[in-house]
Amino acid sequence: MTAHSSTHTSAIEVVALTKRYGDGKPAVDNINLRIASGSYCCLLGPSGCGKSTTLRMIAGHESVTSGDVLLENRNITSLPAAERGTAMMFQSFALFPHLSALDNVAFSLKMKGVAKTERHEKAQHLLERVAMGHLLQRKPAELSGGQQQRVALARALITQPRALLLDEPLSALDPFLRIQMRAELRRWQKELGLTFIHVTHSQEEAMALADTMVVMNHGVIEQIGSPHDIYNRPVNEFVARFMGGHNVINTPTGKVGVRTDHIQVVGAGEQVPTGHTAKLATVTDVEYQGTYVLLGLQDPASVHSASSTAEASVMLSENQFSARPFAVGDVVQLAWSPEAAHALMP
């Protein structure tokens, strides 16, 4: 695990946080994490890595086996969800189908005994803030997915939380709307100045949104850092492969990661650039992606294995590929400079 420190105030801190179900391996295994106040943090990883369980423990929707959850230096580990100062925005939005957008947003204030006029005034203000002021009386079934998400966001914000927790909030949306809504989430987070903790399995989504990314696997944190740092310098093979855009290559001095766009492809009998490391490979796939061509490559010795798949990939610009096209079956040399490779921990 990579240590994370910040000069900013920590909005959320988890200390030795663990969750066990029965006698099996922990779903979350003794993790430590500080999330700076006013930042956008994404918990990222494959299904079953512990990211949603971590979020639910922070929210108070999941009991803690051991460890602590702190909000602005206040221990909230044993507090019920409603008393923590956090709010949760669920993947399904979880709107009441029989209530209007206005009453959905105002519902928690109604439960607290706030007068109708006051709670509706506050709910209307938030709906206007998320560009839903003109649809106050519509019920969820009469709203699009993006509009439902705006209502869900306003409903979460009406409790004036110190941190907003988002559990895969974009996964129910179509790809075009997902891109639009992540831009809006980022804008709202900056305008509100709130701490957002967002669970996702999408590397692209996390990189677009996060100030801090937390990559998890098997209940532990593999790496913490900015999107730029994690993409360019994954600490180990898991992070490199999970984030994509990297090749994990065994060399005589150990395992290294090299970005797919930092590798040159040279014909088998051609001269490799001076100072570059070279490795033979066979082209197994050629995919045209518009602005670039993606080559799948494999060790020539295993190219006829029935179970083998592409071991490496290289991204060539459309112009590069047009000037020097390669075809499936070609034996080539992969070449990279020392600066393009960085060592990976086991």
N, C-alpha and C positions, 0 to 999 in steps of 0.2 A: 504494500500500500504506500502511496505517495503522501507525505505529510502536507497539510494545507494550513497556512497561516495567513492572517489578514490584519491590517492595521485598522480596519473598520470595526465598528461595534457588531457583535454577532447577534443577529436576530434569533436564529435557531442554533442550538448546539445539542448534539447527541453524544453521549458519553458511554462507551462500552455497551452499546445497545444490542440486545440479543432477543430473538424470538424463537422459541421451540414449540413444535406441535408434537406432543407425545415424546417418545424416546428417540426419534429420528434425528438426522442431521439438522442443525439450526437453519431456519429459513433466513434469518439475519444473524450474523455471527460476530458479535463483539466489535461493532463498527464505531468509529469516532469521526465526527464531521462538524465543522463550523460553517455557517452560512451567513455572509455579511448582510447587515441591515440594508434594505433598499435594493438588494441585488436580485437577479433572475437566475435561479439555480435549476438545472435539469438533472434528474436522476435517470440514468440511461443504462440499458442492458437487455439481454435476451429474456424471454419468458421464463419465469421461475427464478430470476436472479435475486429477488428480495426487494426490489425497488418499491413496488406498491405496498408491501408489508411495512417497509420503513415509513412510507408516507402515512399509512393508516395509524401507525404507532404515534407519530407526531401529532396526528389529528385527534387521537383519543378514540378511534374506532376499532383499535386492536390493542389488547392488553400487552404489557411489556413483561417478558420473562425476567430479564435483569437489565440493569443500566438505567440511564436517566435521559429525559428530554427537558431542555431548558428553553424558555422563550424570554429573551432579553434579561438573562441571568435569573429568571424566576423558574424554579423547578415545577413543571406542570405534569410530571409523569403520572401522578395518581388522580389528576383532576378529570371530571367528565368533559366531553367534547365541548359542550356549550359554555364552559367556564375557562377555556384555555386561551382565548384571544386569537384563535385561528379560525379560518372558514375553509370548507372543502367544496370544490367544484368537481362533480363526478363525470365520468365518461358518458353516462346515459343522460346527463343533465337533470334527471329525476324531478321533472316539473309535475305539478299536480294537474292532471288533464282537465278537471272540471273547473279550474280557476283561471281567470284572466291573467294576462302578463302582469298587470298591476297588483292583483291579489297574490300571485305567486311570489313576487318580490317582497310584498308587505307581510307575508305570512309569519315570519319569525317575530316581527314586532307585535303582531296580533296575539301570538302566544305569550308575549311578555306583558300584555295588557295595555299596550299603547293605543290611545284613542284613534278611531278610524280616520279622522281628518288629518292628524299628524302623520300616521303611518303611510297614508296614501300620498301625502305631500313629499315625504322622504323617498318613497318608492318611485314616484313620478320623476323626481330630480335625477335619480340614478338611471332610470330608463332613458331619459333625455340625454344623459351623459354618454350612454352606449348606443346612441342613434336609434332608440326604440320608442321615443316619445309619441310618435304618431300611431303606434299599434298597442296602446295601453290595454284596450278591452278585448284584444284577440286571445283566444285560447291556444294552448300549445299545438294542437292539430292544425290550426290555421296559420302556423308560422313555418318558415323554412328552417333547415338545420342551423344555419348561421344565425337566424333570428332567435331561435331557441337558446343557442349558446349565449347570446347577449343577455337574454332574460336570466339565465342561470348565473352569469357573472354578476349582474346587478343584485340578484338575490343573495349571493355570497357576500357582496360588499356592504349590504345594508346593516350588517352587524358590526361594522367598523373594525374588522380584524387587523391584527398587527402583521399577520402573514396569511397569504392565500395559498392553499394547497390544491393542485390541479392533477387529477388522476386521468391521464391519457385523454385530455379534453377535446382533441382534434380527430381522434380515430374514427368517429362516427360520420365524419364529413367527407364529401367527395374531394378528389385531389386538388381541383382548382380552388374550391372554397377553403380547403385546409391551408393553402398558401396565403390566401387573403386574410384568414382569421388569425394566423400566427403573427402576421404583421400588426393586426389590431391588438392582440394580446401584449405584444412588446410595447406598443404605443401607450396602452392603458397602464401598464406596469410603470413606465417612466413618468406618466402624468400623475399617477396616484402616489408614487414614491414608496409603494409597498414592497415587501419581500414576497416574491413568487417562488414556490417550489413545485416543479412540474415534472411528472413522471411520463416518460415516453420510451418506446422501443425504436424510434426513428432517429438515426444519426443525423440526417439532414435537418429535421425539426429542432433537435437539440443545438446543433451548430448555429442555426438561424436565430435562436431565441436567447441562449444562455450567456450570462457573464461567467458562470462557473458550471462546468460539467462534472458529474460524478459517475464514473463508469463502474457498474457492479457486475459481479458474476458469482454464482454459488454462494450468495449471502454475504460476500465480503466486497470491500471497495478495492478495485484494481488500480484506479488512477483518478486524481482530482486535478483540475486545471482549467484554463481558458480553452475555448474551442480551438484556437490557433495552436496552443501548446500541445493539446492532446492529439490533434490531427497530424501535426508535423513531427511530434516526438512521442509516439506511444511507448510506454515503458516496457511492455512485454508482448509476446506473440498474441495473446488473447486480444488485447486492446488493438493491436495493429490489424488483425483480421476482422474484428468486430466493427471497427470504424470504417474499414474499406479504404480503397485508394492506395493500399500499400502491398508490397510483396515481402514475404518473409523468406529470406534466402540463407541457406547454410553455406558458410565460407570456411576456409581452413582455420580462421581465427575465431569462429563462433557464429552465432545467428545474428543477422542484421535485418533491418527494415529499410526498404527503399520505395519511395512513392512511385506509382505507376507512370506518372508524367515526368519522372526524373531518370528513366531508363531509356537508352538508345538501343535500337535494333539494327544490327549490322549483318550483312550477308556472311555465310559461313567462311568464305575465303577472303573476306575483305579486312582491311586494316582497322583495328580498334583504336580509338583516340588515345593519345599518349597519357599514361598515368591512370587509365581507367581499368577497373576490374571487369573481366569478361566471363560469361558462363554460356555453354551451349544449350540450346533449347529447340524444340520442334513446335511449329505453329499448329495448334489444334482447333482454333476458332478465329474467325474474322467477323466482327460485328460493326456495322456502320451505324453511328450514333448522331449523324448530322454534322456537328462541328468537329467531331473527332472519330477515329476508328479505334476500337478496342480489340487488341490481339490477345487470345488465350494461348498460353505456352506451357510446355511440359518437358521434363527431362527426356531426351531421346531414348534412353534405355527402357523407359516405362510406357512409351507411347502406344504400344500394342496391347497393354494390359486392359482386360475387360472392365476392371473396376477403377481404372485411373481417371482422374479429372484434371482440369487445368490447374497447374501448380503456381502459375504466375500470370500476370496480365500487364500489358503495356498500353498506354494511351498515346496514340499518334495523332497529331493534327491532321485535318483533311488534306492540307497541302503536302505535309510530309508523306502521307500514305500515297497520294497521287504521284509524287515524284519517285517514290520507291515502294511500289505495292508488294505485299507478301500474300501468299496463298497457303491454305491448309496443307500441311505436309512438308513445308519448307523448313530446312534446318538453318538456324540463325545463331547469332551471338547476341546475348544481352550484355550491355556495357553500361557501367555507371561510375561516376567520379567518387573519390573518397568522401567528399563533402556531402554527397547525396545519401550516404548510408549512415545509420546510427545503430549502435549495439542494442539488442533487446535482452532483457533479463529472462531467464528460463520461465 
